[in-house]
Amino acid sequence: MTMRYTKYEQARIIGARSLQIAMGAPILVKMTPEDAKRLKYSPIEIAKWEFREEVLPITIKRPLPTKE
């Protein structure tokens, strides 16, 4: 099931994941040398690619309206 994210949620997820990659976290998608060259080893571009592939173990909790 694919979840739709707002642009703010997408930015937060990609930013958090790119920081993890920059700090040495393993990359969750298979990269060929051509992919690495195309992405220029940029943590942000790799995080965007992982986001599009839906392999990130990051979830979003949205507050639901309460009944009063």
Backbone hydrogen bonds in HBPLUS format (Angstrom, degrees):
<---DONOR---> <-ACCEPTOR-->    atom                        ^
c    i                          cat <-CA-CA->   ^        H-A-AA   ^      H-
h    n   atom  resd res      DA  || num        DHA   H-A  angle D-A-AA Bond
n    s   type  num  typ     dist DA aas  dist angle  dist       angle   num
A0010-GLN N   A0006-THR O   2.95 MM   4  6.24 163.2  1.98 155.7 160.4     1
A0011-ALA N   A0007-LYS O   3.05 MM   4  6.12 159.4  2.10 137.1 142.5     2
A0012-ARG N   A0008-TYR O   3.02 MM   4  6.20 155.5  2.08 142.3 149.0     3
A0013-ILE N   A0009-GLU O   2.91 MM   4  6.11 163.7  1.93 154.5 158.4     4
A0014-ILE N   A0010-GLN O   2.92 MM   4  6.04 174.8  1.92 158.2 159.8     5
A0015-GLY N   A0011-ALA O   2.90 MM   4  5.86 156.3  1.96 141.9 149.5     6
A0016-ALA N   A0012-ARG O   2.94 MM   4  6.04 160.9  1.98 145.7 150.9     7
A0017-ARG N   A0013-ILE O   2.92 MM   4  6.08 163.6  1.95 151.4 156.5     8
A0018-SER N   A0014-ILE O   2.86 MM   4  5.93 157.1  1.91 146.4 153.0     9
A0019-LEU N   A0015-GLY O   3.11 MM   4  6.25 150.2  2.20 142.1 149.4    10
A0020-GLN N   A0016-ALA O   3.12 MM   4  6.42 153.8  2.19 143.2 150.2    11
A0021-ILE N   A0017-ARG O   2.93 MM   4  6.26 158.5  1.97 151.9 157.4    12
A0022-ALA N   A0018-SER O   2.89 MM   4  6.06 159.7  1.93 145.5 151.3    13
A0023-MET N   A0019-LEU O   3.00 MM   4  6.20 137.5  2.19 141.6 152.6    14
A0023-MET N   A0020-GLN O   3.16 MM   3  5.13 128.3  2.45  93.2 106.7    15
A0025-ALA N   A0020-GLN O   2.97 MM   5  5.41 161.9  2.01 143.7 141.5    16
A0024-GLY N   A0021-ILE O   3.00 MM   3  5.19 162.2  2.03 109.2 113.6    17
A0035-ASP N   A0032-THR O   3.06 MM   3  5.12 117.1  2.48  98.5 113.5    18
A0036-ALA N   A0032-THR O   3.01 MM   4  6.33 162.7  2.04 157.8 162.3    19
A0037-LYS N   A0033-PRO O   2.99 MM   4  6.15 153.9  2.06 141.5 148.4    20
A0038-ARG N   A0034-GLU O   2.90 MM   4  6.06 155.7  1.96 145.2 152.2    21
A0039-LEU N   A0035-ASP O   2.88 MM   4  6.07 157.4  1.93 152.9 158.4    22
A0040-LYS N   A0036-ALA O   2.94 MM   4  5.86 114.8  2.38 132.6 147.9    23
A0040-LYS N   A0037-LYS O   3.26 MM   3  4.94 144.6  2.40  91.1 101.3    24
A0042-SER N   A0039-LEU O   3.15 MM   3  6.02 164.0  2.17 125.5 128.7    25
A0046-ILE N   A0042-SER O   2.98 MM   4  6.23 161.6  2.02 158.7 164.2    26
A0047-ALA N   A0043-PRO O   2.93 MM   4  6.03 155.5  1.99 142.0 148.8    27
A0048-LYS N   A0044-ILE O   2.92 MM   4  6.19 152.6  1.99 147.4 154.8    28
A0049-TRP N   A0045-GLU O   3.00 MM   4  6.21 154.0  2.07 143.2 150.1    29
A0050-GLU N   A0046-ILE O   2.93 MM   4  6.23 159.1  1.97 150.6 156.1    30
A0051-PHE N   A0047-ALA O   2.90 MM   4  6.08 151.9  1.98 144.3 152.4    31
A0052-ARG N   A0048-LYS O   2.93 MM   4  6.23 158.6  1.98 150.1 155.0    32
A0053-GLU N   A0049-TRP O   3.01 MM   4  6.24 149.5  2.10 146.5 155.1    33
A0055-VAL N   A0050-GLU O   3.34 MM   5  5.79 169.3  2.35 153.4 156.5    34
A0054-GLU N   A0051-PHE O   3.11 MM   3  5.07 152.5  2.19 100.2 108.7    35
